[in-house]
Amino acid sequence: MKVRITTGLSAGLLALAGLIWIETPLVLCLVVGFSVIAAHEICHAVQMKNRAMIAVSMAMAALLPPVLAYWPAISGRLHIPALLLLLGYLLLLLALMLAQFDKTRCSHVLYALLASLLVPGALAAIPMLRGFAPEKNLAVWLLLFTLCGAWVTDIFALFVGVKFGRHKLAPHISPKKTVEGAVGGLVGCVLMNLGFALLFNRFFLEQHKINLLGVALLSLAAGVVSMMGDLAASVLKRNHGVKDFGKIFPGHGGVMDRFDSLVLVTPFVYALLQLQQNLGLPILFGPAL
């Protein structure tokens, strides 16, 4: 437990660095690094033997976040539909499968897409949250809201589950998770996000205010999404007989073991912000009255 807590604090400091330098390339660089490691972890977990497919997946994982971050400028110069590029990438993976069909399963193509598109694309949404925030401090809060939805839910679920857990949540998927822990995770996520919202409304925001009711309701939703991502990753590991995706974080496992929840929470928050922008409603925040 000491190793787990120490590693968790170190990850917290890394997240704090991202908050401080949210408007610098540091966040995008971290996303690229974690995406590449996560792609390798997924390919290793599913026993992918096609080295060319692994290399291409990792290369795409490194390329996708900056491409998404600067896509408006890139698309304006290339004049190539994004769907055509995706089709070309899929055809490349299929060609690699056919070239080494004796050591490649059809499912490996799907895992390669997961490793190189879904996970990096979800993580790439982290620096893209900045585009929805009219002021820097609001961007910091949006990142905090996202991280709380994933990690605070997990932290509270762990400690409440250890202390009060009696009823198993999904015994055949993740035996240590309990109903009591899940409830504690959701409550902790709501309380933490409301605390940060009150703090930012009071001291750090001038032109905008955070919608406390929206934060409370959407924190619950983000917590549920977080647990679904965690359980989905557990199913993948169980299906392939691995305990952890990696060992980069002592006591926690690999990048995917720590970012499995964030992979779903980040696109969820991004979609909420797009909905808010399209509808013109203060779902998470609005102009100060």
N, C-alpha and C positions, 0 to 999 in steps of 0.2 A: 504493500500500500504506500510506503514511503517513496519508493521509486516512482510509482504512478503519480503521486502528488507533486513530486519534484519536477517530473516531466511536464505535468499539467501547468505548473507555474511558469516553466520555461516557454511553453507554447503561448501562455497568456502574455508574456513579455514580447513575444514575436508579434502577436496580434496588436499589442499596444504600439509597437513600432509602425505597423500598418496604419493605425489610426492617426499617429502623429504626422506621418509622411504620406497621407492619403492622396495628395495631389501630385506626388512625384512618381517616377517610373518604378520605384521600389515595389509597390504593391503588384504591379503587372509582372515584374521579374519573379517575385515569390510565387505568383500563380503559375507562371511558366515552369518553374522548377518543380513545384508540387505536382503539376499535371504530368510531367514526364515521369516522375517517380511513380505516380499512381498508375500510369499506363503500363509501366514495367511490372508493377505488383500484380495487376489484373492478369496480364499475360502469363506470368509465372504461376499464379494461383490456379489457372485453368489448364495447366500443363501444356501450353502452346510450345511446339517444337520447331515451328517454321520461323527461323531466325530473320528471314527477310520481312515477314509479316510483322514480327515484333519491332524491328528497326523502323519500318514505315509507320507503325502505330505510334511509336515514341516520337518520331519526327513530326507527325501530324499534331500530336499532343502539345509539342513545343510551338508549333506554328499557329495553331488555332486561336489562342488567347489574343496575341497582338493583331491578328487579322480581324477578329471580331471588334477589338477596341478601335481600330482605324478603318473599319469596313466602309463607311460613307466615302472617305477619300479614295480608298482602293477601288471600290466599285465604279466611282466616277471616271477613273482612268482606264480600267480594264474593259468595261462594257461587256462583261460576261455574266450571265445569270448565275446566282449562287447555286441553284438547283443543278445546273450543268456541271459545276465544279464538284458537287457532292456525288453526282452520277459517275464522273470520271474517277473519283477516289474509290467508290464502290467497285467499279470495274477493275481497278488496280488490285484491290484486295482479292477479288475473285480470280484474277490472273495468277496472283501469288499462290492461291489455294490450288489451282489446277497445275501449276508448275511443280508443286510438292504435295500432290494429293495423297501420297503414301504416308505422310506424317501430319496431315492437316485435316481437321474435321470441318464440316459446314458450320458448326456452332462457333468455331474459332473466328470466322468472319464476323459473326454477330458480336462476339466478345471484343474483337478488334475495334468495331464501331463504338462499342461502349467505352473502351479504354481511350480512344483517340478523339471522339466527338462529344459524347454525352458528358463525361466527367470533366474534361477541359473546358467545354462550353459552359457548363454550370459554374465552374470556378471562375471563368472569365467574366461572368456577370458581376463578380465582386467589385472590380475597379469601375465597371460600367454603371454601378449604382450612383456614382458621383454625378452623372449626367442628369439625374432627376432632382438634384438638390440645388436650389437657388443660392444657398450660402454654404460655406465650408463646414461650419459646425453642424449643420443639418446633415451633411454627407457623413460626418463622423458618427452621428446618431444612427443613421440608416445602417451603417456597417455594424454598429453595436447591436442594433435590433436584430440583424441577421445572425450575428455570432451567438447572441443569447438564445435565439430560436433553436440553434443546433446544439451548442455546447453547454449552455446553462441547463437546458432540459436534461441533457445526459448526466451532468454533474449532480443535480438534485435527485434525479432518478436513482443514481448509484447510491448516494448516501442514505436517502430515505428507504430504498430497497434493502440495504444492508441492516438498517436499524429496525424497520417495521415490516419488512416484506414477509408475507405469509402465503399469498396466492400467486401461483405462477401465471405469467402473462402469455408466454408462448413456449411451453416446456420442450417441445420437439424442435424448436428453432434456436432459442437462446435460453437455456435452463435457468440462468441466474436472474433474468428479468422478472419482475413481479408487478402485479396490478397496483400495489401500494406505491412502488417506486415510480410507475408511470404517472400516477396522480400527483405524486410529489414533484416530479419533473415538470409537469404542466403548471402547477401552482407556482413553483420556483421561477419558471420562465415568465409568467405573467407579472409576478411581483418585481422581478429584476427589471423587466422592460418598463414597467410603470415607474419604478424608482428613477431610472435613467431619464425617462420622459419628463418627469417633474423637475429633475435637476437641470436638464437642458432648457426647459421652458422658463425656469426661474433665472438662470445665470448665463446661458450661452446663446440663446436665440433672441434676435431683435425683430426681424421682419416677418418671421413665421412662428407658428405655435403647433405643437404636436397634439393630435386628437387622442385624448386619454382613453375614451371609450373604444375607439378603433384599435388602439394599441392593445388593450386588454383582450378584445375578441380575437384579433389576428395573432396575438401571441399564443393563444390556445390552439389556433389552426396551425401555426408554425411548429408548435411543439408536437402535434400529431404527425405532421409531415416529417419532422425530424426522426421520430420513432419508427415511422414506416421505412425511411431510408436506412436506418440502423438495422432493422429486421431483414430488409431485402438483402443487404450486404451479408448478413449472417446466413441467409439461405444459400447464397452463392458459395460462401466458404464451406458450409456443411455439405453441399452437393459435391464439392471437389476435395473434401477431406482435409482441409487446412484450418488451423486454429487462428492464425493472423495473416494478414496480407504481407506484412514485412516486419522489420525490427528497428526501423529508424527512430522510433519514439519508445525508449525503454519503459516497460510497464503498460504501454498502450498498443504497441504493434506498429503497423506501417501507416503511410499517409492515408490510404483508403480506410483504415480502421478509425482514424480520427476525422476524416472528411466525408465519411459515408452519409452522415446526416446533412452536412452542408451542401452536398451534391443536389439534394432536393429542396432544401430550405432557400438557397440562394435564388434559383429560378422562380420559386414561389413568391419571394419578396419582389423580385424584378417584375413579375407579371402583375402583382398588386400595384406597383408604381406605374406601370403602363396603363392599367385600368383607371387609376386615379387621373392620369394625364389625359386620357381619352374622354373620360366622363366629366372632368373638371370638378370633381368632388373631393373634399378634404378627408379621404379615407384614412390616411396616416398623418398628414399634416396639411396646414393651409395658411394663408396670410394672417398675420396678427391683426386683430380688430382694434 
